[in-house]
Amino acid sequence: SSFTLELAPGTTIREMLDQVFETYGEPMIAEVMNEERTDLAPYYKVLVNGRNSKLMHYMDTVLENGQVVHIMPPVAGG
């Protein structure tokens, strides 16, 4: 599913995720975050305009107006 968020200038991925978790609650936190809730769960990725946030500043990446963010679950196939 998709939705649009209004974010303040200078909002980071970590802060954006906090807003998403406020909306979708504990089940999403448990799915997306690691047990310590300090990082993404293994194999989850956050893409900003199709680019892996780990290639930027990861959770401290500052989001800009109009960017598209994907929270990608693990996938398998072949």
N, C-alpha and C positions, 0 to 999 in steps of 0.2 A: 504494500500500500504506500501511498505518498501523501504528504501534507506540506504546508508552508508554515514556517516560523518567522515571527518578527524578532530579530535579534538586535541588541544594542551594538553600536560600533565597538570594535575591539573584542567581541565575543570569541572565545576559543572553542575548539571542538569539545573539550571537557565540559565547559559551561553549557554548550548546546546540548550535549548528552544529558546533563542534569535536568534541563528543561523537558527534554523528551521523556525522561524517566518520571518526572512529576506527572505527566499526562498518562503514561502507560503503566506505571506502577511497578510493584515488586516482581511480577513474573518476567517483565522485560529486563529488569536489572539483573535478575538471577541468570537469565539466558545470555545476555550480552557481556556482562562483566565477570572478571575472575572471582574466585572465592573471597579474596581480600577486598574486592571492590576498588582496587587501585589501578586496574588496567583492563583492557579488553580481554574477554575469554579467548583461549587458544583458537587460532584460525579465523577469528572475526577480524574484519578490516573496516576501516572508515576511508572512503574515497571522497575526495573533493574535486569536482569536475573531472571525474574518472581517474584521478591520480591518487595513489596510495599515500595516506597521510604520514606513514612512516618514512617516506622520502622527503617530507617537509619537516615540520617541527612536531609531528605526531599529535599528541593531545593538546599541545600548546599552540598549534596552528591557529592563527587568527583568521576568522572567516570574513569574507567581504560580501557586499551586497550582490545578490543575483547568483551566487554560487550554488551548485547542486551537490548535496552531500548524500552519500549512500552508506548505510550501515549494512555491511555484507556478511551474511552467515556463511559457515563453511559449506562448501559444495563438493561433490565428488562426481565423477563420471569418466567416460573414456570413449 
